[in-house]
Every structure is written in structure tokens, then in C-alpha cells.
Amino acid sequence: MSAMPADVARLARRLWSAVLVSNTLWIGFVAGAAVGSRFVPRDPALAGGAMVLWYGLGGACAAAAAAALAIRTLAPRHVRTTAILALVVAATLASYIAYRANA
């Protein structure tokens, strides 16, 4: 393997970190909203959607914190692998949500 210049390696790490954070935000939001939809009572009328939204935002914040911790602790090679895995999971979740919305 040929060594990359330091600037290119730093840019690559930042780009993969951005991919990881953006995908984990989406995954965290979907997971938080899914959990929130189970705990919100059926009778709160218009407030139910706002409650689920806050659960989703809480999940996104937790996922962003986990991604930031992963970026700080993992080697650049593992950040790339984790970002690709998060991309696959986020694409699968988006496909599932689109399928459920049209069904």
C-alpha cells in the first residue's frame, strides 16, 4: 500500500467522519421516533406527533454523541468501515420507511 500525504489522509478522515455522523443522526432519529411511538398514548390528539418528534430528536442526539465517541476512539480505517456500515443501515431504514409509506 502506498502512503497518502497527510493532508489527503486528514481530508479523507473528515469526509468519512461526516458520512458517519450524518448517517447515525438519521438512524438515531428513526430509532428514537420508533421507541417514542410505542410510549406516546393514543389519545393526546395533536400533541402526540410533537412527543414522537422529541423522542426522535433525543435519539438523534444520542446517536451523534455515539458517533463522535467512535470517531475519536477508532482508527481511520475503522471509521471508514463503520461509516459504510452506517450508510447501509440508513439506506435500509429509508427503503423500509418508503415501502411502509406506500403500502
KEGUVEX-809410 format. One line per field, with one value per atom (N, C-alpha, C): z, x, y; atom name. Coordinates in nm, 2 decimals. Each point is the difference from the previous one (the first is absolute). Example, Ala and Ser with C-alpha at 12.3 -4.5 7.8 and 13.67 -1.06 7.14 Angstrom:
Z	[0.78	0.00	0.00	-0.07	0.00	0.08]
X	[1.32	-0.09	0.09	-0.04	0.09	-0.08]
Y	[-0.57	0.12	0.12	0.11	0.11	0.11]
atome	[N	CA	C	N	CA	C]
This chain:
Z	[0.00	0.00	0.00	-0.08	0.00	0.10	0.06	0.11	-0.06	0.06	-0.05	0.07	-0.07	0.07	0.12	0.09	0.13	-0.03	-0.09	-0.03	-0.06	-0.09	-0.06	0.10	0.09	0.10	0.10	0.04	0.09	-0.06	-0.13	-0.07	-0.02	-0.03	-0.01	0.14	0.11	0.13	0.03	-0.03	0.02	-0.08	-0.13	-0.08	0.05	0.03	0.06	0.13	0.08	0.13	-0.03	-0.10	-0.03	-0.05	-0.08	-0.04	0.12	0.09	0.12	0.08	0.03	0.08	-0.06	-0.13	-0.07	0.00	-0.02	0.00	0.14	0.10	0.13	0.05	-0.04	0.03	-0.05	-0.12	-0.06	0.07	0.03	0.06	0.14	0.08	0.13	0.00	-0.10	0.00	-0.03	-0.09	-0.03	0.12	0.06	0.12	0.12	0.02	0.11	-0.03	-0.12	-0.04	0.01	-0.03	0.01	0.15	0.08	0.14	0.06	-0.04	0.04	-0.04	-0.12	-0.04	0.08	0.07	0.08	0.14	0.05	0.13	0.00	-0.11	0.00	0.00	0.09	0.01	-0.13	-0.03	-0.12	0.00	0.12	0.01	0.01	-0.02	0.02	-0.11	-0.10	-0.12	-0.07	-0.01	-0.08	0.07	0.13	0.08	-0.02	-0.05	-0.02	-0.10	-0.11	-0.10	0.05	0.08	0.06	0.10	0.07	0.10	-0.08	-0.11	-0.08	-0.06	-0.04	-0.06	0.11	0.12	0.10	0.04	0.00	0.01	-0.11	-0.12	-0.12	0.02	0.04	0.02	0.11	0.10	0.11	-0.05	-0.08	-0.06	-0.09	-0.08	-0.09	0.08	0.11	0.09	0.06	0.04	0.06	-0.11	-0.12	-0.11	-0.04	0.00	-0.03	0.10	0.13	0.10	-0.01	-0.04	-0.02	-0.12	-0.11	-0.12	0.03	0.08	0.04	0.08	0.09	0.08	-0.09	-0.09	-0.09	-0.09	-0.05	-0.08	0.08	0.13	0.08	0.04	0.01	0.05	-0.11	-0.11	-0.10	-0.09	-0.06	-0.10	-0.13	-0.08	-0.13	-0.08	-0.01	-0.08	0.06	0.13	0.06	-0.01	0.00	-0.02	-0.14	-0.10	-0.13	-0.01	0.06	0.01	0.07	0.11	0.08	-0.08	-0.07	-0.08	-0.11	-0.07	-0.10	0.05	0.12	0.06	0.04	0.06	0.03	-0.12	-0.12	-0.12	-0.05	0.01	-0.04	0.09	0.13	0.10	-0.03	-0.02	-0.03	-0.13	-0.10	-0.13	0.02	0.08	0.02	0.08	0.10	0.07	-0.09	-0.08	-0.09	-0.10	-0.05	-0.09	0.07	0.12	0.08	0.03	0.03	0.03	-0.13	-0.11	-0.13	-0.04	0.03	-0.03	0.09	0.13	0.09	-0.03	-0.05	-0.03	-0.13	-0.09	-0.12	0.01	0.11	0.02	0.06]
X	[0.08	-0.08	0.09	-0.04	0.07	-0.05	0.08	-0.03	-0.07	-0.10	-0.06	0.06	0.00	0.05	-0.08	0.05	-0.07	-0.13	0.01	-0.12	-0.12	0.04	-0.10	-0.06	0.08	-0.05	-0.09	0.04	-0.09	-0.13	0.00	-0.12	-0.09	0.06	-0.07	-0.07	0.08	-0.06	-0.12	0.01	-0.11	-0.12	0.02	-0.11	-0.07	0.08	-0.07	-0.06	0.05	-0.06	-0.13	-0.01	-0.12	-0.11	0.04	-0.09	-0.05	0.09	-0.04	-0.10	0.03	-0.09	-0.14	0.00	-0.13	-0.08	0.06	-0.08	-0.04	0.08	-0.04	-0.11	0.00	-0.11	-0.13	0.00	-0.13	-0.04	0.10	-0.04	-0.05	0.07	-0.05	-0.14	-0.02	-0.13	-0.11	0.02	-0.10	-0.02	0.11	-0.01	-0.07	0.03	-0.07	-0.14	-0.04	-0.14	-0.07	0.06	-0.07	-0.02	0.10	-0.02	-0.11	0.01	-0.10	-0.14	-0.02	-0.13	-0.07	0.09	-0.05	-0.05	0.07	-0.03	-0.10	-0.03	-0.09	-0.14	-0.09	-0.14	-0.07	-0.11	-0.08	-0.09	-0.02	-0.11	0.06	0.12	0.05	-0.03	-0.08	-0.03	0.12	0.01	0.11	0.13	0.00	0.13	0.07	-0.06	0.07	0.11	-0.02	0.10	0.12	-0.02	0.11	0.08	-0.07	0.07	0.09	-0.05	0.08	0.12	-0.02	0.11	0.11	-0.04	0.10	0.07	-0.07	0.07	0.10	-0.04	0.09	0.12	-0.02	0.12	0.09	-0.06	0.09	0.08	-0.06	0.07	0.11	-0.02	0.10	0.11	-0.03	0.11	0.09	-0.07	0.08	0.08	-0.05	0.08	0.11	-0.02	0.11	0.12	-0.04	0.10	0.07	-0.07	0.07	0.09	-0.04	0.08	0.13	-0.02	0.12	0.10	-0.05	0.08	0.08	-0.08	0.06	0.11	-0.02	0.10	0.12	-0.01	0.12	0.08	-0.07	0.07	0.04	-0.06	0.03	0.11	0.07	0.11	-0.07	0.06	-0.06	-0.06	0.07	-0.05	-0.13	-0.01	-0.13	-0.11	0.04	-0.11	-0.06	0.08	-0.05	-0.09	0.04	-0.08	-0.13	0.00	-0.12	-0.09	0.06	-0.08	-0.08	0.07	-0.06	-0.11	0.02	-0.10	-0.12	0.02	-0.11	-0.07	0.07	-0.07	-0.09	0.04	-0.08	-0.13	0.02	-0.11	-0.10	0.05	-0.08	-0.08	0.06	-0.06	-0.11	0.03	-0.10	-0.12	0.02	-0.11	-0.08	0.07	-0.07	-0.09	0.05	-0.08	-0.12	0.02	-0.11	-0.11	0.05	-0.10	-0.08	0.07	-0.06	-0.10	0.04	-0.09	-0.12	0.01	-0.11	-0.09	0.05	-0.08	-0.08	0.04	-0.07	-0.09	0.01	-0.08	-0.14]
Y	[-0.12	0.12	0.12	0.10	0.12	0.10	0.08	0.09	0.12	0.05	0.13	0.11	0.12	0.12	0.03	0.07	0.03	0.08	0.10	0.08	-0.08	-0.09	-0.09	-0.10	-0.05	-0.09	0.07	0.12	0.08	0.03	0.04	0.03	-0.12	-0.12	-0.12	-0.04	0.02	-0.03	0.09	0.13	0.09	-0.03	-0.04	-0.04	-0.12	-0.10	-0.12	0.02	0.09	0.04	0.07	0.09	0.07	-0.10	-0.10	-0.11	-0.08	-0.03	-0.07	0.07	0.13	0.08	0.02	0.03	0.03	-0.13	-0.11	-0.13	-0.04	0.02	-0.04	0.10	0.12	0.09	-0.05	-0.04	-0.06	-0.13	-0.09	-0.12	0.03	0.09	0.03	0.07	0.08	0.07	-0.11	-0.09	-0.10	-0.09	-0.04	-0.09	0.07	0.13	0.07	0.02	0.03	0.02	-0.13	-0.11	-0.13	-0.04	0.03	-0.02	0.09	0.13	0.10	-0.03	-0.06	-0.03	-0.12	-0.07	-0.11	0.05	0.11	0.05	0.12	0.06	0.11	-0.06	0.05	-0.05	0.03	-0.07	0.01	0.12	0.06	0.11	0.14	0.04	0.13	0.10	-0.05	0.09	0.05	0.13	0.06	0.00	-0.02	0.00	-0.13	-0.11	-0.13	0.01	0.07	0.02	0.07	0.10	0.08	-0.08	-0.09	-0.09	-0.09	-0.06	-0.09	0.07	0.12	0.08	0.02	0.03	0.02	-0.13	-0.11	-0.13	-0.02	0.04	-0.02	0.09	0.13	0.09	-0.05	-0.06	-0.05	-0.12	-0.08	-0.12	0.05	0.11	0.06	0.05	0.07	0.06	-0.12	-0.10	-0.11	-0.07	-0.01	-0.06	0.09	0.13	0.09	-0.01	-0.01	-0.02	-0.13	-0.11	-0.12	0.00	0.07	0.01	0.09	0.10	0.09	-0.08	-0.08	-0.09	-0.10	-0.06	-0.10	0.07	0.12	0.07	0.02	0.04	0.03	-0.12	-0.11	-0.12	-0.10	0.00	-0.10	0.05	-0.10	0.03	0.05	0.08	0.05	-0.12	-0.11	-0.11	-0.05	-0.01	-0.04	0.10	0.13	0.10	-0.01	-0.03	-0.02	-0.12	-0.11	-0.12	0.02	0.07	0.03	0.09	0.10	0.09	-0.07	-0.10	-0.07	-0.09	-0.06	-0.08	0.09	0.11	0.10	0.04	0.02	0.03	-0.11	-0.12	-0.11	-0.01	0.02	-0.01	0.12	0.12	0.11	-0.02	-0.05	-0.02	-0.11	-0.10	-0.10	0.05	0.08	0.07	0.09	0.08	0.09	-0.08	-0.11	-0.09	-0.06	-0.04	-0.06	0.10	0.12	0.11	0.04	0.01	0.03	-0.11	-0.13	-0.11	0.00	0.03	0.01	0.11	0.11	0.12	-0.02	-0.08	-0.03	-0.12	-0.08	-0.12	0.03]
atome	[N	CA	C	N	CA	C	N	CA	C	N	CA	C	N	CA	C	N	CA	C	N	CA	C	N	CA	C	N	CA	C	N	CA	C	N	CA	C	N	CA	C	N	CA	C	N	CA	C	N	CA	C	N	CA	C	N	CA	C	N	CA	C	N	CA	C	N	CA	C	N	CA	C	N	CA	C	N	CA	C	N	CA	C	N	CA	C	N	CA	C	N	CA	C	N	CA	C	N	CA	C	N	CA	C	N	CA	C	N	CA	C	N	CA	C	N	CA	C	N	CA	C	N	CA	C	N	CA	C	N	CA	C	N	CA	C	N	CA	C	N	CA	C	N	CA	C	N	CA	C	N	CA	C	N	CA	C	N	CA	C	N	CA	C	N	CA	C	N	CA	C	N	CA	C	N	CA	C	N	CA	C	N	CA	C	N	CA	C	N	CA	C	N	CA	C	N	CA	C	N	CA	C	N	CA	C	N	CA	C	N	CA	C	N	CA	C	N	CA	C	N	CA	C	N	CA	C	N	CA	C	N	CA	C	N	CA	C	N	CA	C	N	CA	C	N	CA	C	N	CA	C	N	CA	C	N	CA	C	N	CA	C	N	CA	C	N	CA	C	N	CA	C	N	CA	C	N	CA	C	N	CA	C	N	CA	C	N	CA	C	N	CA	C	N	CA	C	N	CA	C	N	CA	C	N	CA	C	N	CA	C	N	CA	C	N	CA	C	N	CA	C	N	CA	C	N	CA	C	N	CA	C	N	CA	C	N	CA	C	N	CA	C	N	CA	C	N	CA	C	N	CA	C	N	CA	C	N	CA	C]
